[in-house]
Amino acid sequence: MRPHTFGRARLRARSGRALFALLIAALFVASGSLPAAALPAFAVQTGQPCQTCHIGAFGPQLTPFGRQFKLNGYTLRGADGFTMPVSAMAIASFVHTAEDQPPPAPHYAPNDNTTIDEMSLFLAGGDGGHFGGFAQVTYSGIDRAVSWDNIDLRAIQQTTLFGSDVVLGLSLNNNPTIQDAWATLPGWGFPFTDSDLMPGPSAATLVSDALAQNVIGTSAYAWWDDHLYTEMALYASPSTGFLQTVGVDPGGTSEVRGVAPYFRTAWQQDYGDQNFEVGAFGLFANLLPGRDHSTGKTDGYSDLGADASYQFTGTGENIVTFNGRYVHETQSLDASEALGTALHRDLSLDELNANASYYYENTIGGTVGAFDIWGKKDPLLYADNRTFSPNSAGFIFQADATPFGGPNPPLGPRVNLRVGLQYVAYTRFNGAGTNFDGAGHNASDNNTLRIFLWTAF
């Protein structure tokens, strides 16, 4: 259930002792919010095959049914009785780049690597009509270490306000946008899986997972008449001791001074066999880069974005989707300027992402995506490329199949499997299409072929 990490560096997990600590913490949290009848897997809980909730029968992109399930606190129940509230997933990859890359870890080669990207253990379920969620612990095969991963624990109440049926909810989570129900924002956006073995652009907006797993926050949301979604959230940085306990290296994070506000609004309209969504979102934070307090200054980030999605589900035989988002980030880098890591105080960064997919019988399909990152130049902040620019752009192609995602899966509702082929093609990389680093390397040298196997059980 980990979101993609395309365009950012994943946090380094710190030690295996975090596994025991996180399991105990997750069980403690779950015992308080998920009573004895909590269920381990949402497919078992709802009594529905994976394709009922997910486009492509595997997730994380949700159908209208899946969005209702999430926005109603994961509480929908189609099964009776107790089942073990534990599930797991694993992702394995073979990665080939057009040219050799610096090895991502001492135990990997410059090219043609096969690895277990990650293995996760999680609790997931809902009970009683008011409480639900999931908590996840992940082992990174590249880092060979364990850390906490995404959490989304919810409490909801269905009521009537101003003549409208409303779901009021609270979400405790550790990754801005991970609580979102549409596949447009970074938390659950395409590509839905990737590998740390893949090269990626060095620049990304703050909302694009930069705070993932190194903040904790609470969001309050309202889902009005199954059409209008409104949300406000506040995020804060845990202590360095807490981050070390959950397997995150504090040295690889920035500290939020005070709290970081987040807002989200979206309008969804259903027309039977098709639906669309348009929305807006924002994240605002004052950060101490590297948790450095020496300057007494912070770097200010203001991310504002718009998104849209469209789904044609028809009779279930032919399914077409579109997802897109645009983010504009304004940066006031007072701390970085004082620390000598940025020459200019006032910078900006823009991101554009779009993708379209087709699935046959919601199990076999393909997706084409495009991305573009551009912004103001800075010779210190972007000193690793000859143009001093953050600009990167390219395309992502994916074909995948989910043979066990339909009704009556042969191995039962607890076992699902996706096999896929990805190809990432760069037209610009870290500032230019040719000789981007001044050492003769071209953007196309980073083109990547990935074959992956993703299983959940």
C-alpha positions in Angstrom: 0.0 0.0 0.0 3.0 2.2 -0.1 2.6 5.1 -2.5 5.0 5.6 -5.4 8.3 7.3 -4.7 8.9 8.6 -8.2 10.7 11.9 -8.2 11.9 11.9 -4.6 14.4 10.1 -2.4 12.8 7.6 0.0 13.6 8.0 3.7 16.3 5.6 4.9 15.1 3.2 7.4 17.4 2.9 10.4 17.3 -0.4 12.2 15.5 -3.7 12.4 14.4 -3.1 16.0 11.7 -0.8 14.6 9.8 -3.9 13.4 9.1 -5.1 16.9 8.3 -1.6 18.2 6.0 -0.8 15.3 4.1 -4.1 15.6 3.5 -3.5 19.2 2.4 0.1 18.5 0.2 -0.9 15.7 -1.5 -3.6 17.7 -2.0 -1.1 20.6 -3.6 1.4 18.2 -5.7 -1.2 16.5 -6.9 -2.6 19.8 -8.2 0.9 20.7 -9.8 1.8 17.4 -10.7 -1.6 15.9 -12.7 -3.8 18.3 -12.5 -7.6 18.5 -14.4 -8.1 15.3 -11.9 -6.1 13.2 -11.1 -7.7 9.9 -7.6 -8.2 8.3 -8.3 -7.5 4.6 -10.9 -5.2 3.1 -11.8 -7.8 0.5 -12.8 -10.2 3.2 -14.5 -7.5 5.2 -16.7 -6.3 2.4 -17.3 -9.7 0.8 -16.4 -8.1 -2.5 -13.7 -9.1 -5.1 -10.8 -6.6 -5.5 -12.2 -5.3 -8.8 -15.3 -3.9 -7.0 -13.2 -1.4 -5.1 -10.2 -1.0 -7.5 -9.5 -0.1 -11.1 -7.4 -2.9 -12.4 -8.5 -5.1 -9.6 -5.5 -4.3 -7.5 -5.4 -0.7 -6.4 -4.7 1.8 -5.3 -6.9 3.6 -7.8 -10.5 3.4 -6.4 -13.8 2.9 -8.1 -16.8 4.9 -6.8 -17.6 2.0 -4.5 -14.1 2.0 -3.2 -14.1 5.7 -2.6 -17.4 5.4 -0.6 -15.8 2.6 1.5 -12.7 4.8 2.3 -14.7 8.0 3.0 -17.0 6.1 5.3 -14.1 5.1 7.4 -13.4 1.6 6.0 -16.5 0.5 8.0 -18.6 -1.3 5.4 -19.2 -4.9 6.3 -20.3 -7.8 4.1 -19.0 -10.6 6.2 -19.9 -11.8 9.7 -17.7 -13.1 12.4 -14.1 -12.6 13.3 -11.1 -13.1 11.0 -7.4 -12.4 11.8 -6.8 -8.7 11.3 -3.4 -9.1 9.6 -2.3 -9.0 6.0 0.9 -8.6 4.0 2.3 -7.6 0.6 5.5 -7.9 -1.3 7.0 -6.3 -4.4 9.9 -7.7 -6.4 11.6 -6.0 -9.4 14.1 -6.4 -12.2 15.4 -3.0 -13.2 17.5 -2.2 -16.3 18.6 1.4 -17.3 19.8 2.5 -20.7 23.2 3.3 -19.2 24.9 2.2 -16.0 24.0 4.2 -12.8 25.8 4.7 -9.6 24.8 1.7 -7.4 22.0 2.6 -5.1 23.5 0.5 -2.3 26.8 -1.4 -1.7 25.1 -4.7 -2.5 23.8 -3.7 -6.0 25.4 -3.5 -9.4 25.4 -0.4 -11.7 22.7 -2.1 -13.8 20.4 -5.1 -14.3 19.4 -5.6 -10.7 16.8 -7.9 -9.3 15.6 -7.3 -5.8 12.7 -7.5 -3.3 11.7 -3.8 -3.3 9.7 -4.1 -0.1 7.7 -6.4 2.1 4.9 -5.0 4.3 2.8 -6.2 7.2 -0.3 -4.3 8.2 -3.5 -4.3 10.2 -6.6 -3.2 8.2 -10.3 -3.3 9.0 -13.3 -1.5 10.4 -16.0 -2.2 12.8 -19.1 -0.8 14.4 -19.9 1.8 11.8 -17.6 4.4 13.3 -14.0 3.2 13.4 -11.6 1.8 10.8 -8.2 2.2 9.1 -4.9 0.6 8.5 -1.4 0.7 10.0 1.6 -0.6 8.0 5.2 -1.6 8.7 7.6 -2.1 5.7 10.9 -3.8 5.1 13.0 -2.1 2.4 15.0 -4.6 0.4 17.2 -1.9 -1.0 18.0 -0.4 2.5 17.7 -3.8 4.2 16.0 -2.1 7.1 12.5 -1.8 8.6 10.4 1.3 9.3 6.9 2.4 9.8 4.9 3.1 6.6 1.6 4.7 5.9 -1.1 4.9 8.6 -4.7 6.1 8.2 -6.9 5.6 11.2 -10.4 7.0 11.0 -13.4 7.8 13.1 -16.6 8.8 11.3 -20.2 9.9 12.0 -23.0 10.0 9.5 -25.5 12.8 10.0 -27.6 15.5 8.4 -26.4 19.2 8.2 -28.2 22.0 6.4 -30.5 19.5 4.7 -27.6 17.4 3.3 -26.5 13.9 4.2 -23.0 14.3 5.5 -20.2 11.9 6.6 -18.0 13.7 9.2 -14.6 12.1 9.7 -11.3 12.4 11.4 -8.1 10.8 10.0 -4.9 10.3 11.9 -2.2 9.8 9.3 1.5 10.3 8.6 1.6 11.4 5.0 -0.2 14.4 3.5 -2.5 13.1 0.7 -2.5 9.5 1.8 -6.0 10.0 3.2 -7.3 11.1 -0.2 -9.8 9.0 -2.1 -8.8 9.9 -5.7 -5.8 8.7 -7.6 -4.8 12.2 -8.6 -2.7 13.4 -5.6 0.9 12.2 -4.9 0.0 9.7 -2.1 -1.8 7.3 -4.4 -0.9 8.7 -7.8 0.5 6.9 -10.9 2.9 5.1 -11.1 1.3 3.1 -8.2 4.5 1.2 -7.7 8.2 1.9 -8.5 11.6 1.0 -7.2 14.4 2.8 -5.4 16.7 1.2 -8.0 15.2 3.5 -10.6 16.9 6.9 -11.2 14.6 9.9 -10.6 14.7 13.7 -10.9 16.2 15.5 -8.0 13.5 18.1 -7.7 9.9 17.7 -6.5 7.3 19.8 -4.8 6.8 19.5 -1.0 3.4 17.9 -1.4 5.0 15.1 -3.6 5.8 12.9 -0.6 8.6 15.0 0.9 6.9 14.8 4.4 5.8 11.1 4.0 6.4 9.1 7.2 8.3 12.0 9.0 5.2 13.9 10.1 2.0 13.1 12.0 -1.2 14.9 11.6 -5.0 14.9 12.0 -7.4 15.9 9.3 -11.1 16.7 9.7 -13.3 16.1 6.6 -16.9 16.2 5.5 -18.4 14.3 2.6 -21.6 16.1 1.5 -24.4 14.3 -0.4 -21.8 12.0 -2.1 -20.6 15.0 -4.1 -18.6 17.6 -2.2 -15.5 16.7 -0.2 -13.9 19.3 2.1 -10.9 18.7 4.4 -8.6 20.6 6.7 -5.5 19.1 8.4 -2.5 20.0 10.5 0.8 18.2 10.5 3.7 18.4 12.9 7.1 16.8 13.2 7.7 14.0 15.8 10.8 14.1 17.9 14.0 12.6 16.6 13.7 9.9 19.2 10.3 8.9 17.9 11.5 8.8 14.3 14.5 6.6 15.3 12.1 4.3 17.1 9.9 3.9 14.0 13.0 3.3 11.8 13.4 6.7 10.1 16.7 8.5 10.1 16.1 12.0 11.4 19.1 13.3 9.5 17.3 12.7 6.2 14.3 14.8 7.2 13.4 18.5 7.7 11.6 19.6 10.8 8.3 21.4 10.6 8.3 24.6 12.7 4.9 24.7 14.4 2.4 23.0 12.2 1.9 22.6 8.5 -1.7 23.2 7.3 -3.2 21.2 4.5 -6.5 21.7 2.8 -8.5 19.7 0.2 -11.7 20.2 -1.7 -13.2 18.1 -4.5 -16.5 17.8 -6.4 -17.5 14.3 -7.7 -20.4 13.7 -10.1 -21.6 10.2 -11.0 -23.5 9.4 -14.2 -24.1 5.7 -13.8 -21.4 4.1 -15.9 -19.1 7.1 -15.7 -17.9 9.7 -13.1 -15.6 12.7 -12.9 -13.9 14.7 -10.2 -12.4 18.2 -10.1 -10.6 19.6 -7.0 -8.0 21.8 -5.4 -5.5 21.3 -2.6 -2.7 23.0 -0.7 0.1 22.4 1.7 2.0 25.1 3.6 5.0 24.6 5.8 7.9 26.3 7.4 10.8 23.9 7.5 14.2 23.7 9.3 16.3 22.0 6.6 18.1 19.0 7.9 16.6 19.9 11.3 19.3 22.6 11.6 18.3 25.3 14.2 21.6 27.2 13.9 20.4 30.1 11.7 17.1 30.7 13.5 15.5 30.8 10.1 13.2 28.5 8.1 12.4 27.7 4.5 8.8 28.5 3.6 6.9 26.4 1.1 3.4 27.1 -0.3 2.0 24.4 -2.6 -1.2 25.1 -4.4 -2.7 22.6 -6.8 -5.6 21.5 -8.9 -6.6 18.0 -10.0 -9.2 16.2 -12.1 -10.2 12.6 -12.8 -12.5 10.7 -15.1 -13.7 7.1 -15.1 -15.8 5.2 -17.6 -16.7 1.8 -16.1 -19.5 0.8 -18.5 -20.6 -2.8 -18.0 -17.2 -3.7 -16.5 -15.8 -5.1 -19.8 -14.0 -2.0 -21.0 -12.8 0.6 -18.4 -11.1 3.9 -19.2 -9.6 6.4 -16.7 -7.9 9.7 -16.7 -6.1 11.4 -13.8 -4.2 14.7 -13.8 -2.8 17.3 -11.4 -0.9 20.5 -11.5 1.1 22.0 -8.5 2.7 25.4 -8.2 5.1 25.8 -5.3 6.4 29.1 -4.0 9.6 28.9 -2.0 11.1 31.4 0.5 14.4 29.8 1.3 15.7 32.0 4.2 17.4 29.1 6.0 18.9 27.5 3.0 20.3 30.9 1.9 21.8 31.5 5.3 23.3 27.9 5.3 24.8 28.5 1.8 22.8 25.8 0.1 20.8 28.2 -2.0 21.9 31.4 -3.7 18.5 32.9 -4.2 15.8 33.3 -1.5 12.7 33.4 -3.7 12.3 30.4 -6.0 9.4 28.5 -7.5 8.7 25.0 -8.7 5.9 23.6 -10.9 4.8 20.0 -11.5 2.3 18.6 -14.1 1.3 15.0 -14.1 -1.3 13.2 -16.2 -2.1 9.6 -17.1 -4.7 7.6 -19.0 -5.5 3.9 -18.7 -7.5 1.2 -20.3 -8.5 -2.1 -18.7 -10.2 -5.1 -20.2 -12.6 -6.8 -17.7 -10.9 -4.7 -15.1 -8.0 -7.1 -14.9 -5.7 -6.6 -17.9 -4.7 -3.2 -19.0 -2.2 -0.5 -19.7 -1.4 3.1 -18.7 0.4 6.0 -20.4 1.6 8.8 -18.2 3.4 12.1 -18.7 5.2 14.3 -16.2 6.9 17.7 -16.3 8.8 19.5 -13.6 10.1 23.1 -14.1 11.2 26.1 -12.0 13.6 28.9 -11.4 17.4 28.3 -11.6 19.7 28.3 -8.6 23.5 27.5 -8.9 23.7 26.2 -5.4 20.4 24.4 -4.9 20.8 22.7 -8.3 24.6 22.5 -8.4 24.6 18.9 -9.6 23.7 19.9 -13.2 25.2 22.2 -15.7 22.1 24.4 -16.2 21.4 24.9 -12.5 17.8 24.1 -13.3 15.3 21.7 -11.7 13.6 20.9 -15.1 12.8 17.2 -15.8 10.2 15.7 -18.1 9.2 12.4 -19.7 6.7 9.6 -20.1 5.8 6.4 -18.2 4.3 3.4 -19.9 2.9 0.4 -18.0 1.2 -2.9 -18.9 -0.1 -5.1 -16.1 -2.4 -8.1 -15.4 -4.2 -9.1 -12.2 -5.4 -12.7 -12.8 -6.9 -13.2 -9.3 -8.8 -9.9 -9.0 -12.2 -11.0 -10.3 -15.1 -12.9 -8.7 -14.3 -16.3 -7.2 -10.5 -16.0 -7.2 -9.0 -19.5 -7.4 -6.8 -19.0 -4.2 -9.5 -17.3 -2.2 -10.2 -13.6 -1.4 -7.0 -13.2 0.6 -4.6 -13.7 -2.3 -4.1 -11.3 -5.1 -1.2 -10.8 -7.6 -0.2 -8.3 -10.2 2.5 -8.7 -12.8 3.6 -5.7 -14.8 6.1 -4.1 -17.2 7.1 -0.4 -16.8 9.2 1.8 -19.0 10.2 5.4 -18.1 11.5 7.6 -20.9 13.1 11.0 -20.1 13.1 13.9 -22.5 14.8 16.2 -19.8 16.6 15.1 -16.6 17.9 17.5 -14.0 18.0 20.5 -16.2 18.6 19.4 -19.8 18.0 16.7 -22.4 21.7 16.4 -23.4 24.8 16.5 -21.2 22.7 17.5 -18.3 25.5 17.0 -15.7 28.3 18.5 -17.7 30.0 15.1 -17.9 28.4 14.0 -21.1 25.3 12.1 -19.7 22.0 12.6 -21.5 18.5 12.4 -20.1 17.8 9.2 -22.1 20.7 7.5 -20.3 18.2 7.2 -17.3 15.5 5.5 -19.4 14.4 2.6 -17.3 12.8 -0.8 -17.9 11.2 -2.5 -14.9 9.5 -5.8 -14.6 7.7 -6.2 -11.3 5.7 -8.8 -9.4 3.3 -7.4 -6.7 1.5 -9.7 -4.4 -0.9 -9.2 -1.5 -2.3 -11.8 0.9 
